[in-house]
Amino acid sequence: MEATPISSEAKDAGETSGVPRAILHLDMDAFYASVEQRDDPALRGRPVIVGGASRRGVVLAASYEVRPFGVRSAMPMARALRLAPDAVVVRPRPEAYAAASARVFEILESVTPLVEPLSLDEAFLDVTACRKLFGTPAEIAARLRRRIADELRLPASAGIADAKLVAKIASDLAKPNGQLEVPPGGGAAFLAPLPVSRLWGVGPKSAKQLAALGFETVGQLAAQDPAYLERRLGPGGRDLWEQARAIDPRPVVPDAEAKSIGAEETFDDDLRGAEALLPHVHAQALRVAHRLRRAGLRARTVQLKLKRADFTLVTRRTTLDAPTDDGQRIYREAAALLAREPAIPTRLTGVSAQGLVRAEAPQLGLFAPPPAPRAALNRALDAIADRFGQGAVTTADVARAEQAPDEATRTARLRTARDPGSSAPSRPARRSPPR
């Protein structure tokens, strides 16, 4: 039996109804740390760091009580403890976070099926068509946050806007435990006074580069000729200009409707060469495969995305002889693509699965062939991930990269991959220490 191509993705509700889009970005506040403080009253009000006990590890989450000391997620643990020597370090409990995340998404999906997960604790929602049932977008956001607080005893923040980019930044500014609404058409004015570091993909190094060109605020970028930005910054210049003007027509796309599924990471410090990049590519491939299997999809095409230090964007694709949802197969294809590229400084890597088709249903009956060993292994890994959280079981190279003491602070967001040929492009949701 041949796999069946998936149907075209649902049209955006705002486009079909003629009313402004209403996009929510809901983000749990210091999610892992908040779960720990909820479950252990002795931790409430104290500076809490969630991470491995070893000083070689990294900070997975930092409570708001420890953030005034400068501690942030993805920071090397040794540095965090120098900044906050009296902080309480708590070992992560992936099973608790996965259980809380599942309940959060049940609450979100009680309002709309148009929920696009970015990670365990973050999602976009399109509530354009929900107003008659649940009220204004602000009322819907407040309702969701109130249910999460009442039922899970966890804080969440929300941004409301007519574009994903603006909603994401609004939720960041609303933290902790708040919400911020940007009126339809007001995105550019809202963004104008903010520092350029608020834009997705702009880290400390990029912000310095932009400041040297005279761009310190988003409004200064928006006022510039995009052709000039392309000349100075490469193809990424126009992307920054569009962000600055709040030009972001991307729809909210649940995984099951996506035309591509991907993961990518932006590094604050550029990495060079396959040895440095491959662990990140491997982790991205495994996350993509997990999302494919969860959505009941397989991919005919694997794409590798590289953003160089000068913002030059490189994409390479390969088409498979048969669709796959296997992370190791996706990784091998992406690694082969990377091996052909020169070892020059790179600020972002991404892996995406494209040409998606529905996975074949398993054959039933007395004489059905046994499942392939790789398929059985993937089912076991998925069961572990669903119960204990993504990353509970991983490969040695990924584990070493995640625990390297001098690893560049990075941001990784599950996302629907940006594809020039897709109607659902996506930028990485960059988390400034918040995608």
C-alpha positions, 0 to 999 in steps of 0.5 A, spaced: 500 500 500 502 506 498 502 512 503 497 517 501 499 525 501 496 529 506 491 534 504 492 541 503 492 545 510 486 549 513 486 556 510 487 561 516 480 563 519 482 570 519 483 570 511 476 567 510 472 571 515 474 577 513 475 579 520 482 581 523 486 574 525 487 573 533 493 569 535 495 567 542 502 566 544 501 562 551 508 561 554 508 557 561 513 561 566 519 558 568 516 552 567 520 546 570 522 551 576 514 552 577 513 545 577 518 544 582 516 550 587 508 547 586 510 540 588 515 542 594 512 548 598 519 549 601 522 551 594 516 557 594 519 564 594 526 561 594 531 562 588 531 555 584 535 552 579 533 546 575 539 542 572 544 536 573 547 536 580 554 536 576 557 543 575 559 541 568 551 541 566 547 546 564 541 550 567 534 547 564 530 552 568 531 558 573 525 561 577 524 568 577 527 569 584 534 567 582 533 571 575 535 578 578 542 574 579 543 574 572 541 566 572 538 564 565 536 557 562 541 554 558 547 557 562 553 553 564 551 550 571 558 552 574 557 560 572 550 560 574 552 557 581 558 563 581 552 568 580 547 565 585 551 561 590 545 560 595 541 558 589 537 551 590 539 546 585 534 541 583 534 535 579 530 535 573 523 530 573 521 529 566 515 525 568 512 531 572 514 536 566 511 531 561 504 530 565 503 538 566 505 539 559 499 534 557 494 537 561 496 544 559 495 542 551 488 539 553 486 546 556 489 549 550 485 544 545 479 545 549 478 552 545 481 551 538 484 545 534 489 550 531 494 549 536 501 549 534 506 546 539 513 549 540 515 546 546 513 542 552 511 549 555 509 554 549 504 554 543 501 558 538 493 558 538 489 561 532 482 564 536 480 568 530 473 563 529 472 562 537 470 569 539 462 567 538 463 561 543 468 564 548 469 572 547 474 577 545 481 574 544 483 577 551 478 574 554 480 567 551 487 568 553 485 570 560 480 564 561 486 559 559 491 562 564 485 562 569 484 554 568 491 553 568 492 556 574 486 553 577 487 546 575 495 546 575 497 551 580 502 554 575 503 561 572 502 562 564 503 568 560 500 570 554 501 575 548 495 577 543 496 580 536 494 579 529 501 576 527 505 570 530 512 574 531 508 580 535 504 575 539 511 572 541 514 578 543 508 581 547 508 574 551 515 575 553 514 582 555 508 580 559 512 575 564 511 573 569 504 571 569 501 576 565 498 578 558 499 583 553 494 585 547 497 589 541 491 591 537 490 589 530 495 593 525 499 596 531 504 591 531 509 595 527 508 601 532 508 596 538 515 593 536 518 600 534 521 602 541 524 595 542 531 593 542 533 589 536 535 584 540 527 582 541 527 580 534 527 573 532 534 570 530 538 576 533 543 574 539 548 579 542 553 578 537 548 580 531 545 586 536 552 589 536 553 588 528 547 592 527 548 597 532 555 598 529 550 600 523 546 605 527 540 600 528 539 599 536 531 599 535 526 595 531 523 602 529 530 604 526 530 598 522 523 598 519 525 605 517 531 603 513 531 601 505 530 593 505 535 593 499 540 597 503 539 591 509 540 586 504 547 589 501 550 590 508 547 583 512 545 579 506 539 575 505 537 575 512 537 583 511 530 583 508 527 578 513 529 583 519 526 588 515 519 584 515 520 583 522 521 590 524 515 592 520 511 586 523 510 583 516 508 576 518 503 572 515 504 565 517 498 561 519 498 557 526 499 550 523 498 544 528 503 538 526 498 534 523 496 539 518 503 542 516 507 541 510 514 541 513 516 539 520 522 542 523 527 544 529 533 549 529 537 552 534 541 559 534 547 559 537 550 566 541 557 564 539 558 561 532 560 554 531 565 551 525 566 545 522 562 538 522 564 536 529 561 542 532 555 542 528 553 534 528 551 533 535 546 539 534 543 536 527 543 530 530 538 532 536 534 536 531 533 530 527 531 526 533 526 531 535 523 532 528 522 524 527 518 524 534 513 529 531 512 526 525 511 519 529 506 523 533 502 526 527 502 520 524 506 522 518 512 520 514 517 525 510 520 524 503 525 529 503 530 532 508 532 539 508 538 542 512 538 549 513 545 553 515 545 560 517 552 563 516 555 568 521 554 573 515 547 571 515 547 568 509 542 562 508 544 556 505 539 550 504 540 543 502 535 538 500 535 530 499 529 526 497 529 519 500 527 513 496 521 511 501 518 516 506 521 515 513 519 517 520 526 515 523 530 519 526 537 516 525 535 516 517 533 523 517 540 524 521 544 520 516 541 524 510 542 531 514 549 529 516 551 527 509 548 534 506 553 537 512 559 534 510 559 537 503 559 544 506 565 548 507 567 549 515 566 556 516 562 560 522 555 558 523 550 561 527 544 557 526 543 549 524 536 546 522 533 540 520 526 539 517 522 534 514 518 535 507 514 532 502 509 529 508 505 523 507 500 519 512 504 513 515 501 507 513 496 503 518 500 497 521 497 491 517 493 486 522 491 479 521 494 472 523 500 473 517 502 480 518 509 481 518 512 483 525 514 490 526 521 492 523 526 492 529 527 500 528 520 501 528 519 497 535 525 501 537 522 508 535 515 506 539 519 504 545 523 511 545 516 515 543 513 511 549 519 514 554 518 521 551 511 521 552 512 519 559 518 522 561 519 528 556 523 529 550 530 528 551 529 522 557 533 518 552 538 520 547 544 519 544 551 520 547 553 525 542 547 529 543 548 528 551 555 531 551 553 537 547 548 538 552 553 538 558 559 541 555 561 547 560 563 552 555 557 550 550 554 557 547 547 559 550 543 556 544 535 557 543 531 551 540 524 551 538 520 546 535 517 549 529 513 548 523 519 549 518 520 555 514 520 553 506 520 558 501 515 553 497 510 552 503 504 556 505 506 556 512 513 559 513 516 559 520 522 563 523 525 560 529 522 562 536 528 565 539 528 565 547 532 571 550 534 570 557 526 569 552 521 561 542 
